[in-house]
């Protein structure tokens, strides 16, 4: 089958959605399908390249200003002269049979939906990011745009919506009101082999951590929607029990509140902001940690980075619920440690419990690894996507 994967972000860009799109495209290519990728040329001219058996087309783009309404994130527009016709020519030249898109509100999504509908190609849309904001005025505007413009121009024009967790399933039902058969639950696939027998010795030496010094990892983008503030507020209590503990915050920082909170709580010696790191180094950072915890303030689910930490056999701290992955239920204190969103006391107690009991956290890590292997392999995700494509192309 000729499949086109569309995402504004794609490696070498480092983000959860870029990684998810790449892993699915690579696995589909390895399975024998012909894969075409349409993405943005970030910081460079348009280009075409071969990557892991895929043909990757990178379109001209321009960076949006870092505005508060856009979470001050690195976002790009593909509404450039000629890009629509470029997309249409790619779909025709590659004889694409089905279009797999990631993300509902990007310019590239609009361009590809329009081109695919004109050519009567089936469209599958995987949504991993909610259109929301922490400020009431912006959030109200986002909700209005999502329930009108995005709903009519994107959600209602695709053939199948893919939800990667229960929260996204509920979000789609609320914002787009699709029929039940229009949504399918397919959890994100994890590259299991990449996270086997990870070693963090080099990272621990780099940051002066001794063999027995506890290390907590927060892995993922920081913005006003997702901060490390819950972890930071919990850290003073943890330091009373473990004075040598270090918190490694890995990922781009689009919000300064964590930096300000570190200064306020006088945690400069205990918190290391590592910034954006090359994806090749992520297994080493996971290997260096005893516990991973990210996005503990909102209860908005579990991202790919935390799933990768679970795949590596690490104990993961989360503010999600046990039914986060629908029928693939999590088990609190068996394969994950769950806390109330934003509750510093809960987070502190959980960290002290995990760091105090090596056998407990290692058992949780082993159970987590088994849970990921059983339910989140790339092979399993690929088979489920293939079934959707086959249904739509009959």
C-alpha positions as CSV (number, residue, x, y, z in Angstrom):
1,X,0.0,0.0,0.0
2,X,1.2,3.6,-0.7
3,X,0.8,5.5,2.5
4,X,1.6,9.2,3.1
5,X,2.4,10.3,6.7
6,X,1.8,14.1,7.3
7,X,3.1,16.0,10.3
8,X,4.5,19.5,10.7
9,X,7.2,18.0,13.0
10,X,9.5,15.2,12.0
11,X,13.0,14.2,12.9
12,X,15.6,15.7,13.4
13,X,13.0,17.8,15.2
14,X,12.7,16.5,18.8
15,X,9.2,16.2,20.1
16,X,6.7,13.5,21.1
17,X,4.5,14.0,18.0
18,X,7.6,14.0,15.7
19,X,8.8,10.8,17.2
20,X,5.4,9.1,17.1
21,X,5.0,9.9,13.4
22,X,8.5,8.8,12.5
23,X,8.2,5.5,14.4
24,X,4.9,4.6,12.8
25,X,6.2,5.6,9.3
26,X,9.4,3.6,9.7
27,X,7.6,0.5,11.0
28,X,5.0,0.6,8.1
29,X,8.0,0.9,5.7
30,X,9.7,-2.1,7.3
31,X,6.5,-4.0,6.9
32,X,6.6,-3.6,3.2
33,X,4.5,-0.5,2.5
34,X,5.7,2.4,0.4
35,X,6.0,5.4,2.7
36,X,6.0,9.1,1.7
37,X,6.3,11.7,4.4
38,X,5.3,15.4,4.1
39,X,6.6,17.7,6.8
40,X,8.2,21.1,7.3
41,X,11.6,22.3,6.3
42,X,12.5,23.9,9.6
43,X,15.2,26.4,9.3
44,X,16.1,25.4,5.7
45,X,15.0,25.3,2.1
46,X,12.5,22.8,0.7
47,X,14.1,19.4,0.2
48,X,13.5,15.8,-0.6
49,X,15.5,13.0,1.0
50,X,15.5,9.2,1.6
51,X,15.3,8.3,5.3
52,X,15.1,4.7,6.5
53,X,13.3,3.5,3.4
54,X,10.9,6.5,3.3
55,X,10.8,9.4,0.9
56,X,10.6,12.6,3.0
57,X,9.4,15.9,1.4
58,X,10.1,19.0,3.5
59,X,8.0,22.0,2.5
60,X,8.9,25.7,2.9
61,X,7.8,27.1,6.3
62,X,8.1,30.2,8.4
63,X,8.4,30.3,12.2
64,X,5.5,31.9,14.1
65,X,6.5,34.6,16.7
66,X,6.8,33.3,20.2
67,X,3.5,34.6,21.5
68,X,1.7,33.8,24.7
69,X,-1.3,32.6,22.9
70,X,0.9,30.0,21.1
71,X,2.5,29.0,24.5
72,X,5.8,30.7,23.3
73,X,6.5,27.4,21.5
74,X,8.5,26.8,18.3
75,X,5.6,26.6,15.8
76,X,5.8,26.8,12.0
77,X,3.4,27.8,9.2
78,X,3.3,26.1,5.8
79,X,0.9,28.6,4.3
80,X,3.6,29.6,1.7
81,X,3.1,30.3,-2.0
82,X,3.1,27.0,-4.0
83,X,2.9,24.6,-1.0
84,X,-0.7,23.5,-1.8
85,X,0.3,22.5,-5.3
86,X,3.5,20.9,-4.1
87,X,1.4,18.7,-1.8
88,X,-1.0,17.8,-4.6
89,X,1.9,16.9,-6.9
90,X,3.5,14.7,-4.2
91,X,0.2,12.8,-3.6
92,X,-0.2,12.2,-7.3
93,X,3.5,11.4,-8.1
94,X,3.7,8.9,-5.2
95,X,0.4,7.3,-6.1
96,X,-0.7,7.7,-2.5
97,X,-3.7,5.5,-1.5
98,X,-4.2,6.7,2.1
99,X,-3.1,9.8,4.0
100,X,-2.1,9.5,7.7
101,X,-2.0,12.9,9.4
102,X,-0.8,13.9,12.9
103,X,-2.2,17.0,14.5
104,X,-5.5,18.8,13.8
105,X,-4.8,22.5,13.9
106,X,-1.6,23.0,11.9
107,X,-1.5,24.8,8.5
108,X,0.0,21.6,6.9
109,X,-3.1,19.7,8.1
110,X,-5.4,22.1,6.3
111,X,-3.4,21.9,3.1
112,X,-3.3,18.1,3.0
113,X,-6.9,17.7,3.9
114,X,-7.9,19.9,1.0
115,X,-5.6,18.2,-1.4
116,X,-6.6,14.7,-0.3
117,X,-10.3,15.4,-0.5
118,X,-10.0,16.8,-4.0
119,X,-8.2,13.6,-5.0
120,X,-10.8,11.5,-3.0
121,X,-8.1,9.9,-0.8
122,X,-9.1,8.4,2.6
123,X,-7.7,10.4,5.5
124,X,-6.8,9.1,9.0
125,X,-6.1,11.7,11.6
126,X,-4.2,11.0,14.9
127,X,-4.6,13.7,17.5
128,X,-2.1,13.9,20.3
129,X,-2.3,17.5,21.4
130,X,-5.4,19.3,22.7
131,X,-6.2,22.8,21.6
132,X,-6.3,24.6,24.9
133,X,-4.6,27.3,27.0
134,X,-4.1,28.1,30.7
135,X,-5.5,31.7,30.2
136,X,-9.3,31.8,30.2
137,X,-9.5,34.3,27.3
138,X,-7.2,32.3,25.0
139,X,-8.8,29.0,26.0
140,X,-12.3,30.3,25.2
141,X,-11.0,31.4,21.8
142,X,-9.3,28.1,21.2
143,X,-12.5,26.2,22.2
144,X,-14.6,28.3,19.8
145,X,-12.2,27.8,16.9
146,X,-11.9,24.1,17.7
147,X,-15.6,23.4,17.8
148,X,-16.3,25.4,14.6
149,X,-13.4,25.9,12.2
150,X,-11.4,22.8,13.1
151,X,-14.5,20.7,13.4
152,X,-15.9,21.6,9.9
153,X,-12.6,22.0,8.0
154,X,-10.7,19.0,9.4
155,X,-12.5,16.6,11.8
156,X,-15.6,16.3,9.8
157,X,-13.6,15.7,6.5
158,X,-11.4,12.8,7.7
159,X,-12.5,9.2,7.5
160,X,-11.1,8.0,10.8
161,X,-10.0,9.7,14.0
162,X,-7.4,8.0,16.1
163,X,-7.3,8.5,19.9
164,X,-4.2,7.5,21.8
165,X,-5.8,7.6,25.2
166,X,-9.1,8.0,27.0
167,X,-8.6,11.8,27.5
168,X,-8.2,12.3,23.8
169,X,-11.2,10.1,23.0
170,X,-13.3,12.2,25.4
171,X,-11.8,15.4,23.9
172,X,-12.8,14.4,20.4
173,X,-16.3,13.5,21.5
174,X,-16.7,16.9,23.1
175,X,-15.1,19.1,20.4
176,X,-16.1,17.4,17.2
177,X,-19.1,15.2,18.1
178,X,-18.1,12.3,15.8
179,X,-20.1,9.1,15.5
180,X,-18.8,6.2,17.7
181,X,-17.4,4.3,14.7
182,X,-15.5,7.3,13.5
183,X,-13.0,7.1,16.4
184,X,-10.6,4.2,17.0
185,X,-8.3,3.8,20.0
186,X,-4.8,3.0,19.1
187,X,-2.1,3.7,21.7
188,X,1.2,5.1,20.6
189,X,3.9,2.6,19.6
190,X,7.1,2.4,21.6
191,X,10.5,1.5,20.1
192,X,11.1,-1.4,22.6
193,X,14.6,-2.4,21.4
194,X,15.9,1.1,21.9
195,X,15.2,1.0,25.6
196,X,16.6,-2.3,26.6
197,X,19.6,-2.5,28.9
198,X,20.0,1.3,29.0
199,X,23.1,2.7,30.8
200,X,23.3,6.1,32.4
201,X,26.8,5.9,33.8
202,X,28.2,8.6,31.5
203,X,25.3,11.0,32.3
204,X,25.7,10.4,36.0
205,X,29.4,11.2,35.8
206,X,28.7,14.3,33.7
207,X,26.5,15.7,36.4
208,X,28.7,14.5,39.4
209,X,26.2,11.9,40.6
210,X,27.7,9.1,42.7
211,X,26.6,5.4,42.2
212,X,24.1,5.7,45.1
213,X,23.0,9.3,44.6
214,X,19.3,9.3,43.8
215,X,18.3,10.9,40.5
216,X,14.8,11.9,39.4
217,X,14.1,12.6,35.7
218,X,11.5,14.9,34.1
219,X,11.5,14.2,30.4
220,X,9.6,16.3,28.0
221,X,8.8,19.8,26.8
222,X,8.0,22.5,29.5
223,X,5.4,25.1,28.7
224,X,2.6,26.9,30.6
225,X,0.5,23.8,30.0
226,X,3.1,21.3,31.2
227,X,5.6,22.4,33.9
228,X,7.8,20.8,36.5
229,X,6.3,22.9,39.2
230,X,4.7,20.0,41.1
231,X,8.0,18.2,41.2
232,X,9.8,21.3,42.3
233,X,7.4,22.1,45.1
234,X,7.8,18.5,46.3
235,X,11.5,18.5,46.2
236,X,12.3,20.4,49.5
237,X,10.5,17.6,51.5
238,X,12.4,14.9,49.4
239,X,15.7,16.7,50.1
240,X,15.1,16.3,53.9
241,X,15.2,12.5,53.4
242,X,17.7,12.4,50.5
243,X,20.0,15.5,50.6
244,X,21.9,14.2,47.5
245,X,18.9,13.8,45.2
246,X,19.1,15.5,41.9
247,X,16.3,16.4,39.5
248,X,17.2,16.4,35.8
249,X,14.8,18.4,33.7
250,X,15.3,17.4,30.0
251,X,13.5,19.1,27.2
252,X,13.0,22.6,25.8
253,X,11.7,25.2,28.2
254,X,9.0,27.6,26.9
255,X,7.9,28.9,30.3
256,X,10.1,30.5,32.9
257,X,8.1,29.7,36.0
258,X,10.2,26.6,36.8
259,X,13.3,28.7,36.8
260,X,11.7,31.3,39.0
261,X,10.4,28.6,41.4
262,X,13.9,27.0,41.7
263,X,15.3,30.4,42.7
264,X,12.4,31.0,45.2
265,X,12.8,27.5,46.8
266,X,16.7,27.8,46.7
267,X,17.0,24.5,44.7
268,X,19.8,25.6,42.4
269,X,22.1,22.9,43.7
270,X,19.5,20.1,43.3
271,X,17.9,20.9,40.0
272,X,19.7,20.7,36.6
273,X,17.9,22.1,33.5
274,X,19.5,20.1,30.7
275,X,17.5,21.8,27.9
276,X,16.8,20.1,24.6
277,X,19.0,17.1,24.0
278,X,19.6,15.0,21.0
279,X,17.2,12.0,20.8
280,X,20.1,9.6,20.6
281,X,20.9,10.6,24.2
282,X,17.4,10.0,25.7
283,X,18.1,6.4,26.6
284,X,21.2,7.4,28.6
285,X,19.2,10.0,30.6
286,X,16.6,7.4,31.3
287,X,19.3,5.0,32.3
288,X,20.8,7.6,34.7
289,X,17.5,8.0,36.6
290,X,15.8,6.1,39.4
291,X,12.4,7.6,38.9
292,X,10.8,9.5,35.9
293,X,8.0,11.9,36.3
294,X,6.6,14.5,33.9
295,X,3.5,16.7,33.7
296,X,2.4,16.0,37.3
297,X,0.3,19.1,37.6
298,X,-2.6,18.6,35.1
299,X,-3.7,15.0,35.0
300,X,-3.5,15.2,31.2
301,X,-2.3,11.7,30.5
302,X,1.0,10.0,29.8
303,X,3.3,11.0,27.0
304,X,5.6,9.0,24.8
305,X,8.7,9.9,26.9
306,X,7.2,8.4,30.1
307,X,6.2,5.3,28.2
308,X,9.8,5.0,27.0
309,X,11.0,5.2,30.6
310,X,8.5,2.4,31.5
311,X,9.9,0.4,28.5
312,X,13.4,0.8,30.0
313,X,12.2,-0.7,33.3
314,X,12.0,2.6,35.3
315,X,9.5,3.4,37.9
316,X,7.3,6.3,36.5
317,X,5.4,8.8,38.5
318,X,2.2,10.2,36.9
319,X,-0.9,12.3,37.6
320,X,-2.9,10.2,35.1
321,X,-5.7,7.8,36.0
322,X,-5.8,4.0,35.9
323,X,-8.1,4.1,32.9
324,X,-5.9,6.5,30.9
325,X,-5.4,3.9,28.2
326,X,-9.0,2.8,28.1
327,X,-9.2,-1.0,28.7
328,X,-5.4,-1.3,29.0
329,X,-5.6,-0.3,32.7
330,X,-2.7,0.9,34.7
331,X,-2.2,-0.5,38.2
332,X,-1.2,2.0,40.9
333,X,1.9,0.9,42.8
334,X,2.2,-2.2,40.6
335,X,3.4,-0.9,37.2
336,X,3.2,2.9,37.9
337,X,2.9,5.3,40.8
338,X,-0.1,7.7,40.5
339,X,-0.5,10.9,42.4
340,X,-3.2,13.6,42.5
341,X,-2.5,16.4,39.9
342,X,-0.4,19.2,41.3
343,X,-0.4,17.8,44.9
344,X,3.1,18.5,46.2
345,X,2.5,16.3,49.3
346,X,1.4,13.3,47.2
347,X,4.4,13.8,44.9
348,X,6.8,14.1,47.8
349,X,5.4,11.0,49.6
350,X,5.6,9.0,46.4
351,X,9.2,10.0,45.6
352,X,10.3,9.3,49.2
353,X,8.6,5.8,49.1
354,X,10.2,5.0,45.7
355,X,13.7,6.2,46.6
356,X,13.6,4.5,50.0
357,X,12.7,1.1,48.6
358,X,15.0,-0.2,45.8
359,X,13.1,-3.5,45.5
360,X,9.7,-1.7,45.2
361,X,10.8,0.6,42.4
362,X,12.6,-2.1,40.6
363,X,9.5,-4.4,40.8
364,X,7.4,-1.5,39.5
365,X,9.9,-1.0,36.7
366,X,9.8,-4.7,35.7
367,X,6.0,-4.6,35.7
368,X,6.0,-1.4,33.7
369,X,8.3,-3.0,31.2
370,X,6.0,-6.0,30.8
371,X,3.0,-3.7,30.5
372,X,4.6,-1.7,27.7
373,X,5.8,-4.9,25.9
374,X,2.3,-6.4,26.0
375,X,0.4,-3.3,24.9
376,X,2.6,-0.6,23.2
377,X,4.9,-2.3,20.8
378,X,5.4,-0.7,17.4
379,X,4.4,-4.0,15.8
380,X,1.0,-4.0,17.6
381,X,0.4,-0.3,16.7
382,X,1.4,-0.9,13.1
383,X,-1.1,-3.9,12.7
384,X,-4.0,-1.7,14.1
385,X,-3.2,1.1,11.7
386,X,-2.9,-1.3,8.8
387,X,-6.4,-2.7,9.6
388,X,-7.8,0.9,9.5
389,X,-6.1,1.6,6.1
390,X,-7.4,-1.7,4.6
391,X,-10.9,-0.9,5.8
392,X,-10.8,2.5,4.2
393,X,-9.3,1.4,0.8
394,X,-11.6,-1.6,0.1
